[in-house]
Amino acid sequence: MVWYDMDRPERIRIVTELASKNLSSKEIAEELRTNAKRIQNFMLVWKIKGRSRGAQEGNTNAQFHGESTNKNRRLMRDAIIKDGRSLTVCERCNWVERQNLPIHHKDRDHFNNDSTNLEVLCHECHAKEHQHERPRNDLGQFL
């Protein structure tokens, strides 16, 4: 099966079928000879539910794809507030901000909204946390 050889109803049918087999968007993309981002966007637009990577690995807190980013943010905020923590104080350097600070997922799984996996960080601490993930050239400079 090739993505470009199918019409829309066939794409919807096949992607729904593959997603129901618990395949990730990357695996579906490989099967249909296209890229994972195209599959993710297609699933969002056509509201095809697929399991997140965390859910495939047995994480019971993982959300289904297709839910809004705002809902995910609300779930994160609610988990932190329920835990009695502040959304305006950095948990590493104690920087206080008027607005809510970014929420960092310790295990990098953005669908794992367990309060023990979430950390409120100021922009500087959050940038330091992800600094090692940025690509560098041979001189060690960021690309």
C-alpha positions as CSV (number, residue, x, y, z in Angstrom):
1,M,0.0,0.0,0.0
2,V,1.3,3.4,-0.9
3,W,-0.2,6.6,0.6
4,Y,-0.3,8.5,-2.7
5,D,-2.1,5.8,-4.6
6,M,-5.1,5.8,-2.2
7,D,-8.1,8.1,-2.2
8,R,-9.3,9.7,1.1
9,P,-12.0,7.1,2.1
10,E,-9.4,4.3,1.6
11,R,-6.8,6.2,3.6
12,I,-9.3,6.7,6.5
13,R,-10.2,3.0,6.4
14,I,-6.6,1.8,6.4
15,V,-5.2,4.2,8.9
16,T,-8.2,3.4,11.3
17,E,-7.5,-0.3,10.8
18,L,-3.8,0.0,11.5
19,A,-4.3,2.3,14.5
20,S,-6.7,-0.2,16.0
21,K,-3.9,-2.7,15.9
22,N,-2.0,-0.4,18.3
23,L,0.6,0.6,15.7
24,S,2.4,4.0,16.2
25,S,2.1,6.7,13.7
26,K,5.7,5.9,12.7
27,E,4.9,2.3,12.1
28,I,1.7,3.2,10.1
29,A,3.8,5.7,8.0
30,E,6.4,3.0,7.2
31,E,3.6,0.6,6.2
32,L,2.1,3.3,3.9
33,R,5.4,4.6,2.7
34,T,5.0,8.2,3.9
35,N,6.2,10.1,7.0
36,A,4.9,10.0,10.5
37,K,4.0,13.7,10.7
38,R,1.6,13.3,7.7
39,I,0.0,10.3,9.5
40,Q,-0.3,12.3,12.8
41,N,-1.9,15.2,11.1
42,F,-4.3,13.0,9.1
43,M,-5.3,11.2,12.4
44,L,-6.0,14.6,14.0
45,V,-8.0,16.0,11.2
46,W,-10.1,12.9,10.8
47,K,-10.3,12.2,14.5
48,I,-8.8,8.8,14.3
49,K,-7.9,7.6,17.8
50,G,-4.5,6.1,18.1
51,R,-2.4,5.2,21.2
52,S,0.4,7.4,22.2
53,R,3.9,5.9,22.6
54,G,3.5,6.0,26.4
55,A,0.3,4.0,26.2
56,Q,1.9,1.4,24.0
57,E,4.6,0.9,26.6
58,G,2.0,0.3,29.3
59,N,1.6,3.8,30.7
60,T,-2.0,3.9,31.9
61,N,-2.0,7.7,32.3
62,A,-1.2,8.3,28.6
63,Q,-3.7,10.1,26.6
64,F,-5.1,9.2,23.2
65,H,-4.0,11.2,20.2
66,G,-6.6,13.5,18.9
67,E,-7.3,15.3,22.2
68,S,-6.7,19.1,22.2
69,T,-3.5,20.7,23.4
70,N,-5.5,22.9,25.7
71,K,-7.0,19.9,27.4
72,N,-3.5,18.4,27.9
73,R,-2.3,21.7,29.4
74,R,-5.3,21.8,31.7
75,L,-4.6,18.2,32.9
76,M,-1.0,19.2,33.6
77,R,-2.0,22.3,35.6
78,D,-4.7,20.4,37.5
79,A,-2.2,17.6,38.5
80,I,0.3,20.2,39.8
81,I,-2.3,22.2,41.7
82,K,-3.8,19.1,43.2
83,D,-0.4,18.2,44.4
84,G,-0.2,21.6,46.3
85,R,2.5,23.1,44.1
86,S,2.6,26.5,42.5
87,L,2.6,27.2,38.7
88,T,4.4,30.5,39.1
89,V,7.5,29.4,41.1
90,C,10.4,27.5,39.4
91,E,11.0,24.2,41.3
92,R,14.8,24.4,40.7
93,C,15.9,28.0,41.2
94,N,12.7,29.4,43.0
95,W,12.3,32.2,40.4
96,V,8.9,33.7,40.8
97,E,6.9,34.8,37.7
98,R,3.5,36.6,37.5
99,Q,2.3,34.2,34.7
100,N,2.4,30.4,34.7
101,L,5.8,28.9,34.0
102,P,6.5,26.1,31.5
103,I,5.8,22.6,32.7
104,H,8.5,20.0,32.0
105,H,7.9,16.3,31.5
106,K,10.8,14.5,33.3
107,D,10.5,11.3,31.2
108,R,9.9,13.3,28.0
109,D,6.6,11.6,27.4
110,H,4.1,14.5,26.9
111,F,1.2,12.3,27.5
112,N,2.3,11.2,30.9
113,N,0.6,13.8,33.2
114,D,1.3,12.2,36.5
115,S,2.3,14.9,39.0
116,T,5.5,13.0,39.8
117,N,6.5,13.3,36.1
118,L,5.8,17.1,35.9
119,E,8.1,19.8,37.0
120,V,7.4,23.6,36.9
121,L,10.5,25.3,35.5
122,C,11.4,28.9,34.6
123,H,12.4,29.5,31.0
124,E,16.1,29.5,31.8
125,C,16.0,26.2,33.8
126,H,13.8,24.6,31.1
127,A,16.3,25.7,28.4
128,K,19.2,24.2,30.4
129,E,17.3,21.0,30.8
130,H,16.9,20.5,27.0
131,Q,20.3,22.1,26.1
132,H,22.1,18.7,25.6
133,E,19.4,17.6,23.1
134,R,20.2,20.4,20.6
135,P,22.5,19.4,17.8
136,R,26.0,20.8,17.8
137,N,28.8,21.1,15.2
138,D,32.4,19.8,15.6
139,L,33.3,22.8,17.7
140,G,30.5,22.2,20.1
141,Q,28.5,25.2,18.9
142,F,24.7,24.9,18.5
143,L,23.5,24.5,15.0
